């Protein structure tokens, strides 16, 4: 049986491993941490379970398609709750606005803020629907291995829309249609979830608005912890082996073909992490795992610049000098005594939109303003298991520049940003005693993401979704210099977010099959005969596992 190694047991790693196993490979995942999940992690403390990563469950059809590839469904694996409201917006200096999903609800909301806006928002969302349909059928599941994939009849028929969407930015696209500042912000802030500035993201990303405004926002009971558990269970059911505390240190290359990995065990070194877990360091002998296929679901920058010799790097260090990073952030996870009048999701948006985005996307030399635009999640509004009785669980995300110099948990700047955000939430949400009611507090900053996940520049998402870093222009899922080496996760195509990570797993399978179709694979995934070739003779200068 052909051997496959997957580096990293985050969402993308687990998802890819399960599909590889179903395809007929003998699959092993090496994960540097002491548990699976990667950025979709969690901290348990005093009866609280704080999730440290994704919290918005969007694009449910992508999750369901992935599960159906493995012979099951989202309904069988997850207990999904539709949130009402989907989220609440706190515009600076104005009354809060509850955003309820559904076309009629959104028409009423926009009309109440901008007379005549109901027809305009319906037209806008119809455009969003067309963009989403085109993206799913032609771009998101496309390996872009064949030029004809982007010049087919359907794409050509949509050319007027595509030109319009790519020739303007998301913020301008909304501003041309709506005058109310809050409506503009509602339509533009979704770009942040794509890791980019709405003033620079191409307008095709208004497809995001269809997801939360019409299709709805969902929550899987148990949070993304449950999503990760489901992915692990499915992977192991397919025969995948998961090795924890295993740091891959090198990808072996023989004759220009990936032939496995070298790895070391990570063991406690006596230090402690901010969440109380043991700090792990690489020790012990080097182990080797010979394989026919290697898939890195780790950060692409780390994979390319640290795990491969220079001659085999498709994207060496110099290529990253012109790459635009997505944001990083400071995360505050708070266990709060007593009830809070907050929905599951809230956005607090500043009036000075441009200054706020300049601080996030303009580099570390641009300080965060006061106040800042931020996101608040109260999962205890929906899930009784994330906090003890009589307590609330709060997750506060303050987007920042991707800059490890801000530090991590416990650093003065990270704690200052967290303190300021807590004070802002208290003021804007009308909870004056919030700070005094905090019983448990954990923070994370850019340096933590760099240390824990080898995240390039300490980012929380991946390269920004600018036009030059989207679709066929985004770094792909296959090495151009090493046969048998593939990539999955938010730092490669199709992009950031849990649904995109699931799709990236499917793109790896398409590359292995030589499948140039543009849409999702048929359900369920039926194995195809593996194409094996004789390994070439190694040359002395190449690194073998």
C-alpha positions, 0 to 999 in steps of 0.5 A, spaced: 500 500 500 502 506 498 504 511 504 502 518 505 504 523 510 501 529 512 504 534 516 499 537 521 493 535 525 489 541 524 482 542 520 486 541 513 491 536 516 485 531 518 481 533 512 486 531 507 488 525 511 481 522 511 480 523 504 487 520 502 486 514 506 479 513 503 483 514 496 487 508 498 493 510 502 496 508 508 496 515 512 500 517 518 499 524 521 505 528 524 502 533 529 507 537 533 502 539 539 499 534 544 492 534 541 489 535 534 485 541 532 491 546 530 488 553 530 482 550 532 484 549 539 481 550 546 483 552 553 480 548 559 480 552 565 475 552 572 470 549 568 470 553 562 472 551 555 475 557 551 476 556 543 482 559 541 480 559 533 474 559 528 467 561 531 463 563 525 460 557 522 458 559 515 458 555 508 454 549 511 454 546 504 461 546 504 461 542 511 456 537 508 459 536 502 465 534 505 462 529 510 458 526 504 465 525 501 466 520 507 459 517 506 456 521 512 453 528 513 453 534 517 446 532 520 449 526 522 456 529 525 454 535 528 448 539 532 447 545 528 443 551 531 441 557 527 443 563 531 437 569 531 440 574 531 445 572 526 449 577 530 449 584 533 452 590 530 455 596 535 456 602 531 460 607 535 456 613 537 449 609 535 444 604 538 446 597 536 443 593 530 441 586 531 442 583 524 437 577 523 438 573 517 433 572 511 432 576 505 425 580 508 429 581 514 435 584 511 430 588 506 427 591 512 433 593 516 436 596 510 430 600 508 429 602 516 436 606 515 436 608 508 429 609 505 429 606 498 434 601 500 430 595 500 430 594 492 438 596 492 440 591 497 436 585 494 439 587 487 446 587 491 444 580 494 442 577 488 449 579 485 452 576 491 448 570 489 451 570 482 458 571 485 457 565 490 454 560 485 460 562 480 465 561 485 463 554 487 462 551 480 468 554 477 473 557 482 473 554 489 474 547 487 479 548 481 486 546 481 487 551 475 492 546 472 489 547 465 488 554 462 481 552 459 478 552 466 477 559 467 475 560 459 470 555 459 463 558 456 460 559 463 465 563 465 465 567 459 458 568 459 459 571 466 465 576 464 461 582 464 460 581 472 467 578 473 470 584 470 465 589 474 467 585 480 474 585 479 475 592 477 473 595 484 474 594 491 469 591 496 468 598 500 467 602 493 462 597 491 458 597 497 459 605 497 456 606 490 450 603 492 448 605 499 449 611 503 448 609 510 455 608 514 452 602 518 450 599 512 456 600 508 460 597 514 455 591 514 457 589 507 464 591 508 467 588 514 466 581 512 473 582 508 476 581 515 474 574 515 478 573 509 484 576 512 484 583 508 482 590 507 475 591 504 478 597 501 483 592 497 479 586 497 476 585 490 468 586 490 467 579 488 468 577 495 461 581 496 459 573 495 460 573 503 454 577 504 450 572 502 452 567 507 451 571 513 445 575 511 441 570 507 443 563 508 444 565 516 449 564 521 450 557 525 453 554 531 455 547 532 453 545 539 460 543 542 463 549 538 469 548 533 472 543 538 466 538 536 468 539 528 475 537 530 472 531 534 468 529 528 474 530 523 478 526 527 473 520 528 472 520 521 480 520 519 481 514 524 475 510 522 478 511 515 485 508 518 489 514 519 494 514 524 495 520 528 502 521 532 502 527 537 508 531 539 512 530 533 515 535 530 517 534 522 524 537 521 525 536 514 521 533 508 526 528 504 527 529 496 529 523 492 530 525 485 526 531 485 520 526 488 518 527 496 520 521 499 517 522 506 519 526 512 524 526 518 521 528 525 523 528 532 519 527 538 517 533 543 517 532 550 516 537 556 522 541 558 520 544 565 517 550 562 509 552 562 505 555 556 500 561 558 494 556 558 498 552 564 500 546 559 507 544 559 512 547 554 514 542 549 521 542 545 524 537 540 529 532 543 531 525 542 533 521 536 531 523 529 526 518 526 524 517 518 518 515 515 519 513 508 512 515 503 510 516 496 506 522 498 507 528 503 502 533 504 504 539 508 498 542 512 502 546 516 504 554 514 506 554 507 512 559 509 514 554 514 514 549 510 517 552 504 523 555 507 524 551 513 523 544 511 525 544 504 532 545 501 533 552 497 533 548 491 526 545 492 523 551 494 517 553 490 516 560 494 523 561 497 524 567 502 525 572 497 518 571 494 515 572 501 517 579 501 512 582 496 506 577 499 501 581 503 499 578 510 493 578 513 491 580 520 494 578 526 490 579 533 490 579 540 485 574 543 482 575 550 478 569 553 474 571 559 470 567 564 465 572 567 461 571 573 453 573 572 449 574 566 451 578 560 446 581 555 450 580 549 448 575 543 452 569 540 456 574 536 457 581 536 461 586 532 463 593 535 465 598 529 468 604 529 466 611 526 473 612 523 473 606 518 480 608 515 484 609 521 482 602 524 484 599 517 490 602 516 492 600 523 491 593 521 493 592 514 498 598 514 504 595 518 506 595 525 508 602 525 501 604 525 498 604 532 491 601 534 486 607 535 482 608 541 477 605 540 478 599 535 473 595 531 473 588 534 469 582 535 465 579 541 463 572 541 459 569 547 458 562 546 455 561 553 449 564 549 447 558 545 452 552 549 451 550 556 457 546 556 462 552 555 461 555 562 459 553 569 452 555 571 452 562 573 458 564 568 459 566 561 464 565 556 467 571 552 471 571 546 474 578 544 478 578 538 482 585 536 485 585 529 492 587 529 498 588 524 501 581 523 507 583 527 510 578 532 514 584 536 507 585 539 508 579 543 504 574 546 500 572 552 503 576 558 507 581 554 505 588 556 502 590 549 498 584 548 495 585 555 494 593 554 490 591 548 486 586 551 485 591 557 482 597 552 478 592 549 475 589 555 473 597 557 470 598 550 466 592 550 463 594 557 462 601 555 459 600 548 455 594 551 452 597 557 456 592 562 460 597 566 462 592 571 465 587 566 472 588 568 470 586 576 466 580 574 472 577 570 474 570 574 478 567 569 482 570 563 487 568 558 490 572 552 494 570 546 498 575 541 501 574 534 508 571 538 503 565 540 501 564 533 508 564 531 510 559 536 504 555 536 503 554 529 509 557 525 505 562 523 508 567 518 509 573 521 504 571 527 498 572 523 492 568 525 489 567 518 494 567 512 496 571 506 490 577 505 485 575 499 487 581 494 486 580 487 493 578 486 493 573 492 486 570 490 483 564 486 489 562 480 493 567 483 493 564 490 499 559 492 497 553 489 496 546 493 502 542 489 509 544 489 512 546 482 519 543 484 518 537 488 513 531 485 509 528 490 509 534 495 502 537 496 499 543 501 493 544 504 490 549 509 489 557 509 495 559 507 494 556 500 488 555 495 482 556 496 484 561 502 482 562 509 477 559 513 475 552 515 470 551 509 476 553 505 481 548 509 476 543 507 476 544 500 483 545 500 483 537 502 479 536 496 484 539 491 490 535 494 486 529 491 484 532 485 492 534 484 493 526 485 488 524 480 490 529 475 482 531 475 481 538 472 474 539 473 472 545 476 467 543 481 466 539 487 468 531 487 462 526 486 459 524 493 461 519 496 469 519 494 470 513 490 477 510 490 481 511 484 487 506 482 493 509 485 498 511 479 505 509 482 512 509 478 518 507 480 522 512 484 528 515 481 535 514 483 537 519 488 543 524 486 548 525 492 546 532 493 539 531 494 536 529 501 533 523 502 529 521 508 
